[in-house]
């Protein structure tokens, strides 16, 4: 058997510099300013014999296995990944052997550095055994059957552009990094990498709140209800996904802020215009949380402990066997929090007069847990991906007080359970055609209990017994609601010609909901929760993409179709009932354009006329504090975005990125969550018009010893209704919504503090929110208005990272709200004060 091996480095002189893998952002390379470095490629010093798998011999399989190798400063192979190969054991045999190879390290200006190379091992079958020539008959030439086949000539592969180690850890097998592809596309998208966030203690809500245009508002600490806003639009007007599956149906019904950061790879924030591939009917954009689904073997875990009884843990692992294509994955998480932080509350004295007093929350505990398993195959000719995922999660939450924190509760609780499955299939029958299918089913059960028989004070003491049980409403409640939900997405992509691509997609969804009120005031009356409620939505569309001018110009024009149906049985007085139905059909359209002005400068513009269909929780209630409203109608909106993006790498001043996005929103029949001190309902209330600007910038010094980040958002969101309930407030700023906020941060880096493979990173992050009115600004005098005050938070911490050949260990100590400032997202509802956290993490590959 013949083995032919060759290797090449990626990019300039075959060496790629990887001076700071834990710190470097994508595409970062350590080069001194003002001069070009002298690069020396690695040299192969030692190999071992690569056995030819018996199965491949039996099946007469031969061919090239292309590996991507990560070499450390000593020339040792610390990672090997199969880029391509014929399978049947050849891929794994070459990869296993390559881990024992030794190289003379790559050098820059004579100093050993880390590098990434491609190495190719060619398996060739042995020549057939000589066969005696067949005696020639009289007058015939001798037979040439004994001639051996000619050896295959080996052509050197084409040179690829350079990649950093972080890109290798993030790259797909195809070699194109998805996050960079999105940034360079015409999509109005902001890609948030969470590699640093996974090392720190901040939850996903805080990570997203430091992104331009995003506001994350909480009603307390970990596990509290969250309102997510993007460019002024809120809640379900922004669709939330996990790997393309609606978040509430993917095992995370407790809100985006509470999804564990360590189980994610990146966050894609689509501003206003939502691509067809998500199959969404969003009004103001979408957020897609992306986990690491690449076919590779890896393991990770984290554990966090901190103030207010907080404990958080995650485990995740993925296995990939290249020769067979088998892929398997599993993950789990656990959250616990007492949320017993101190707040200012109006406490009555012995005479019944209210006085502001510092007290500790006593009934605000939160716990959540969940797990996922997945198995299937990847990178096969008949299936680029075929996996089945099973998951389950649950959470329990105590409710401490009413909406404005004026009445304490001592026994109100709710919990939720989700079980589901997701089937994914992707295939490329030809180079011009690709198909994707996603099928999802989820069962969700929500339990709300309010049967307390005592009145509690702010110190958790029982004051007196209630005449009628129940702290939230006028009567006790013990209700259970359950929902069966189906979601599907089918997407086909056809390359019509070079630079011309057509996409067709459809996304149907169905939700069936029932319930049971176990504590009815009149047992003989009909339980309104028993009625089966049905909601059907179908979002379909077509996209046509053109890439021209040498890929400088990309334009996507699209058309969408929205179909909506809801029906239920509404209870009426005297035991009567009536069937209620709602139907709607509408069209949407838009265009997204990207033009590359220079290699480091692109400009984007996009527009969409969108429809957003009501969600089950809006129409049927959430089974807790949100009541049903069967009269809801779909929302409509004109959405536009425009702005430049700068990405300047390896310049004399370091690495610079800058994003500027101007946006316009004009929305009609907006669905808004309204309520009193106890309950809420969703209502179609007014027209709104929004203008705003988002800005984000980062700078990294040439030697990577410091990185700074700054974001800012200004929003002018005003009521445009001239009639109806809110006609008197035309021109007023929409109340109870922040309109000016900013964040900033700085990270320092010290290398090789203790050993040759460690990094110390002290960091600081700050966030500011300007004051805003709780009510309409044209009502009453300013000095008597309820105002959510301006506030600033400051976080400090330090991260220590140690790397080995196949693992990374991270520890972080962090102080959040270090100056113990009083933070409010809602009038009267105080968020946690100073908190201290410790987090430990490990990754292995």
C-alpha positions, -999 to 999 in steps of 0.1 A, spaced: 0 0 0 12 35 -8 8 65 15 16 100 2 16 128 27 19 165 22 11 196 43 6 233 38 0 262 60 -30 284 57 -24 318 42 7 340 41 39 319 40 18 291 54 19 303 90 -11 318 108 -3 337 140 -23 328 171 -8 349 199 -39 353 220 -66 326 214 -85 333 246 -86 371 240 -86 375 202 -117 383 184 -124 368 150 -98 374 124 -74 391 149 -37 386 143 -9 398 165 14 419 143 35 448 154 23 482 140 41 498 111 60 468 98 55 434 81 65 404 101 89 377 87 71 344 88 87 310 86 64 280 80 65 249 102 85 219 90 75 182 95 101 164 116 85 131 127 56 110 115 43 76 123 30 48 101 -7 53 92 -24 19 91 -47 12 61 -81 2 76 -91 -34 67 -126 -23 57 -112 2 32 -90 -25 17 -119 -49 14 -140 -23 -3 -111 -11 -24 -115 25 -11 -87 50 -16 -83 87 -16 -71 118 2 -78 128 38 -74 165 44 -68 175 80 -66 209 97 -39 208 124 -34 232 152 3 235 162 15 250 194 47 271 199 67 238 203 54 223 171 32 198 189 -1 189 174 -28 200 199 -58 195 176 -67 177 144 -100 181 125 -110 163 93 -118 187 65 -126 161 39 -120 124 33 -135 92 18 -146 78 51 -146 40 58 -121 44 86 -95 63 65 -104 97 80 -101 86 116 -69 66 109 -52 97 95 -65 120 122 -54 97 150 -19 93 135 -15 131 130 -19 138 167 15 121 172 33 140 145 60 165 154 69 197 136 95 224 138 73 253 150 63 282 128 82 314 135 76 351 133 108 372 133 126 342 147 102 336 176 81 304 177 44 309 173 12 289 171 0 280 136 -28 263 117 -19 241 87 -36 217 64 -21 183 61 -31 157 34 -25 120 37 -32 100 5 -42 64 7 -35 43 -24 -44 7 -29 -15 -17 -35 -6 -27 -70 -22 -59 -81 -1 -91 -80 17 -99 -112 -3 -122 -135 16 -144 -158 11 -133 -194 -14 -153 -214 4 -172 -241 -3 -155 -274 -19 -174 -301 -2 -177 -334 -1 -142 -350 -15 -124 -319 5 -98 -297 12 -108 -261 -15 -98 -235 -8 -67 -214 -30 -77 -184 1 -78 -161 7 -41 -164 3 -23 -131 -20 7 -129 -2 40 -131 1 59 -99 -21 89 -94 -4 122 -96 -8 145 -66 -16 182 -73 -9 208 -47 -41 222 -32 -51 258 -37 -41 283 -10 -69 293 15 -72 326 32 -57 327 67 -78 318 98 -72 324 135 -75 297 161 -107 311 173 -121 308 137 -110 271 137 -128 265 169 -158 283 155 -156 272 118 -179 248 101 -164 219 81 -171 238 50 -144 263 61 -167 294 60 -175 309 94 -212 315 97 -210 346 119 -187 364 94 -209 354 65 -239 370 82 -220 402 89 -211 404 52 -246 395 40 -274 419 32 -293 409 64 -299 437 89 -282 415 116 -260 421 146 -240 390 155 -231 388 192 -202 364 200 -206 350 235 -171 334 239 -161 360 265 -196 361 281 -193 323 287 -162 330 308 -180 356 329 -209 355 354 -234 378 337 -265 361 324 -278 363 289 -301 392 297 -272 414 308 -251 403 277 -279 414 254 -286 446 273 -251 457 264 -259 454 227 -270 485 208 -307 488 202 -316 462 228 -333 468 262 -339 440 286 -362 449 315 -366 427 346 -390 426 375 -364 414 399 -334 390 400 -327 357 383 -358 340 370 -380 371 372 -402 380 342 -384 398 315 -395 422 287 -372 422 257 -371 452 234 -354 459 201 -355 494 186 -386 503 207 -408 472 199 -414 448 227 -422 412 237 -437 390 209 -433 418 184 -397 404 184 -396 367 177 -372 346 197 -356 313 185 -332 287 196 -315 271 166 -345 282 145 -371 268 168 -394 292 187 -378 297 221 -409 288 242 -412 255 222 -375 247 224 -375 241 262 -370 276 274 -404 291 283 -390 312 311 -376 340 290 -346 348 269 -327 364 298 -326 331 318 -312 309 290 -277 297 301 -250 315 282 -226 286 283 -249 265 261 -247 290 233 -222 299 206 -235 332 194 -267 354 192 -281 367 159 -301 398 163 -322 407 131 -333 443 132 -366 449 116 -362 427 85 -364 390 93 -350 365 67 -373 339 52 -352 310 66 -366 317 101 -402 315 89 -412 343 113 -440 368 113 -421 393 135 -430 429 135 -397 445 147 -371 418 142 -360 384 156 -333 370 178 -319 335 171 -298 319 198 -274 295 182 -258 265 199 -226 247 187 -240 222 162 -209 215 142 -199 179 137 -169 176 161 -161 161 194 -161 185 224 -170 187 261 -177 217 283 -190 225 318 -194 255 341 -204 261 377 -213 295 393 -220 305 429 -228 339 443 -249 363 462 -286 360 471 -284 322 471 -274 319 434 -261 286 420 -259 279 382 -244 250 364 -242 236 328 -228 205 311 -226 200 274 -209 175 251 -209 165 214 -194 135 197 -187 130 160 -173 100 142 -162 111 107 -160 77 91 -196 69 98 -210 104 102 -225 95 135 -231 126 157 -245 126 193 -249 154 218 -262 161 252 -265 191 275 -280 199 309 -284 230 331 -295 239 366 -304 273 382 -312 281 418 -317 315 434 -332 327 466 -333 363 453 -333 375 490 -317 409 482 -326 441 501 -351 466 487 -368 498 498 -405 492 505 -434 513 519 -439 497 553 -467 509 576 -457 519 611 -477 513 644 -501 541 633 -506 527 598 -485 555 582 -463 543 552 -426 549 557 -398 539 533 -378 511 550 -350 487 538 -363 451 539 -352 418 523 -373 399 498 -385 367 514 -408 350 487 -389 353 454 -371 320 450 -364 305 415 -353 271 403 -350 257 368 -335 226 353 -334 210 318 -317 185 296 -313 176 259 -301 146 240 -296 144 203 -284 117 178 -281 113 141 -257 116 112 -239 144 95 -219 151 64 -232 122 43 -241 124 7 -277 115 13 -279 138 44 -259 168 52 -277 166 86 -303 142 100 -308 144 138 -335 138 163 -335 159 195 -354 152 227 -356 178 255 -373 187 287 -372 215 311 -391 229 341 -390 259 364 -406 270 396 -410 307 407 -424 324 438 -441 357 433 -431 383 459 -455 413 452 -479 430 428 -468 449 397 -456 480 414 -442 464 445 -468 480 469 -484 447 482 -463 418 494 -473 382 488 -463 352 508 -477 321 491 -483 329 454 -464 304 431 -463 292 396 -444 266 376 -441 254 341 -430 221 324 -420 216 288 -413 183 269 -406 182 232 -388 168 202 -372 183 171 -363 165 139 -339 182 114 -330 171 79 -309 188 54 -297 175 20 -281 188 -11 -292 165 -40 -272 186 -65 -248 215 -64 -277 238 -74 -304 225 -50 -305 223 -12 -335 213 11 -340 218 48 -368 203 69 -375 211 106 -403 195 126 -410 203 162 -435 192 188 -438 206 223 -460 199 253 -462 228 278 -480 228 312 -484 259 334 -496 258 370 -506 289 390 -515 287 426 -529 315 447 -547 301 477 -529 318 506 -552 324 536 -529 350 554 -519 386 549 -481 391 549 -460 421 557 -427 430 541 -408 411 568 -425 378 559 -447 378 590 -483 367 590 -504 397 600 -539 384 600 -560 357 584 -579 365 553 -617 363 551 -614 349 516 -583 331 505 -562 344 477 -536 372 476 -537 383 440 -573 382 431 -607 384 449 -609 346 452 -584 317 454 -571 301 423 -554 268 415 -553 266 377 -535 243 353 -533 250 316 -516 227 291 -508 232 254 -498 209 225 -479 228 199 -465 218 165 -441 239 144 -426 230 110 -403 248 85 -396 237 49 -370 256 29 -357 250 -6 -328 269 -22 -321 268 -59 -290 283 -76 -305 294 -109 -272 307 -123 -240 322 -109 -250 350 -86 -287 342 -88 -304 322 -60 -341 315 -53 -355 304 -19 -390 292 -12 -401 285 23 -432 278 44 -437 276 82 -470 263 96 -477 262 133 -506 249 154 -513 253 191 -541 235 211 -547 247 246 -570 234 274 -571 240 312 -587 234 345 -595 257 374 -595 235 405 -609 261 428 -641 274 411 -663 297 432 -693 280 417 -686 243 412 -717 240 390 -706 267 366 -687 259 335 -650 262 339 -638 287 312 -604 270 311 -619 237 300 -627 249 265 -603 238 238 -586 268 222 -570 265 188 -546 289 170 -532 282 135 -506 303 117 -489 299 83 -461 321 71 -448 314 36 -426 333 13 -402 335 -16 -367 353 -18 -346 361 -48 -310 370 -42 -286 386 -67 -248 388 -61 -229 409 -87 -201 433 -92 -176 408 -80 -196 401 -48 -195 438 -40 -233 440 -43 -259 417 -28 -296 423 -30 -325 402 -17 -361 409 -26 -388 389 -10 -426 384 -7 -444 369 24 -479 355 29 -495 354 64 -525 333 73 -541 334 108 -570 315 125 -581 313 161 -612 299 177 -624 291 212 -655 287 233 -663 318 254 -684 314 286 -714 338 289 -736 347 318 -763 322 330 -742 292 320 -744 300 283 -714 299 259 -706 310 224 -680 300 198 -656 328 189 -635 328 157 -609 351 142 -593 349 107 -569 370 89 -549 369 56 -523 395 45 -492 399 24 -458 414 32 -428 423 11 -394 439 13 -358 443 1 -324 440 17 -292 454 0 -255 453 9 -228 472 -10 -191 467 -2 -176 502 -7 -141 490 3 -126 458 18 -131 473 52 -163 493 46 -198 480 37 -232 498 36 -266 481 43 -302 492 37 -333 472 42 -371 476 42 -400 453 51 -438 457 53 -445 431 79 -474 415 97 -472 400 132 -498 374 142 -510 372 178 -494 345 199 -513 319 220 -503 336 253 -517 369 240 -550 355 228 -556 329 255 -536 343 284 -505 328 300 -522 309 327 -507 331 354 -513 369 355 -521 376 318 -558 372 310 -572 362 276 -583 386 249 -601 370 220 -605 403 201 -568 407 192 -560 415 156 -526 411 138 -502 441 139 -487 457 107 -455 477 104 -432 495 79 -396 488 90 -365 504 75 -328 503 84 -298 520 69 -262 524 80 -225 516 74 -202 490 90 -164 493 93 -141 464 101 -105 475 100 -81 447 110 -43 448 117 -40 485 111 -13 507 127 -37 516 155 -49 481 160 -83 465 152 -113 487 149 -150 479 142 -178 504 140 -215 499 133 -241 527 128 -277 518 122 -305 543 116 -340 529 118 -376 538 111 -408 520 123 -444 529 116 -467 504 133 -505 500 133 -527 482 158 -498 476 181 -505 449 207 -495 462 241 -496 446 275 -518 467 298 -530 461 333 -537 472 368 -519 463 400 -530 426 397 -537 414 362 -527 422 326 -543 418 292 -530 424 256 -548 451 237 -546 466 201 -543 502 212 -526 527 189 -504 536 160 -468 543 168 -439 559 149 -403 553 158 -371 570 147 -337 561 162 -300 555 159 -278 527 173 -241 528 174 -215 503 185 -177 504 183 -147 483 195 -110 489 195 -82 464 202 -46 476 207 -20 462 182 -5 440 209 -39 429 221 -32 440 257 -64 461 258 -99 460 242 -126 486 246 -163 484 237 -189 512 235 -226 510 225 -254 536 225 -290 539 215 -314 568 211 -351 561 203 -380 585 196 -411 564 199 -443 583 198 -480 577 197 -494 584 162 -531 577 169 -555 605 161 -587 588 175 -597 562 199 -586 557 235 -552 572 229 -562 599 204 -557 626 231 -521 616 235 -511 620 198 -475 631 196 -466 619 231 -436 597 237 -448 561 244 -447 559 283 -429 535 305 -401 527 279 -365 538 281 -354 558 251 -317 566 258 -292 541 270 -256 532 266 -229 506 277 -192 505 277 -164 482 288 -127 476 288 -107 444 291 -69 441 298 -48 411 291 -16 398 307 -1 367 291 21 340 307 17 354 342 24 320 359 32 297 331 35 296 293 -1 290 286 -21 312 309 -39 346 305 -51 371 331 -79 394 320 -91 421 344 -123 438 331 -148 465 337 -183 470 323 -208 499 328 -243 506 317 -265 537 317 -303 542 313 -318 577 311 -349 585 332 -383 581 316 -419 586 326 -442 558 337 -473 576 322 -482 598 293 -460 630 293 -489 654 284 -509 645 316 -503 665 347 -474 685 359 -439 672 356 -430 675 393 -459 651 402 -452 625 375 -440 590 384 -405 587 369 -382 557 366 -349 575 375 -317 576 355 -293 549 367 -258 536 361 -244 502 370 -207 492 372 -193 457 371 -157 447 378 -140 413 375 -110 392 366 -107 361 345 -78 336 346 -74 311 318 -50 281 316 -47 261 284 -33 227 277 -31 207 244 -67 196 245 -84 217 272 -90 251 287 -97 260 323 -113 293 332 -121 309 365 -137 343 370 -144 365 400 -169 393 394 -187 420 414 -219 432 398 -234 466 406 -202 472 425 -213 506 440 -247 492 452 -267 516 431 -305 514 432 -316 499 398 -351 500 384 -365 487 351 -401 494 363 -415 521 386 -412 509 422 -397 475 415 -361 474 426 -335 451 411 -306 435 430 -279 455 446 -242 446 449 -236 410 441 -204 389 442 -200 358 420 -174 331 413 -175 310 381 -154 280 370 -154 265 335 -137 238 314 -136 230 277 -120 199 263 -117 187 227 
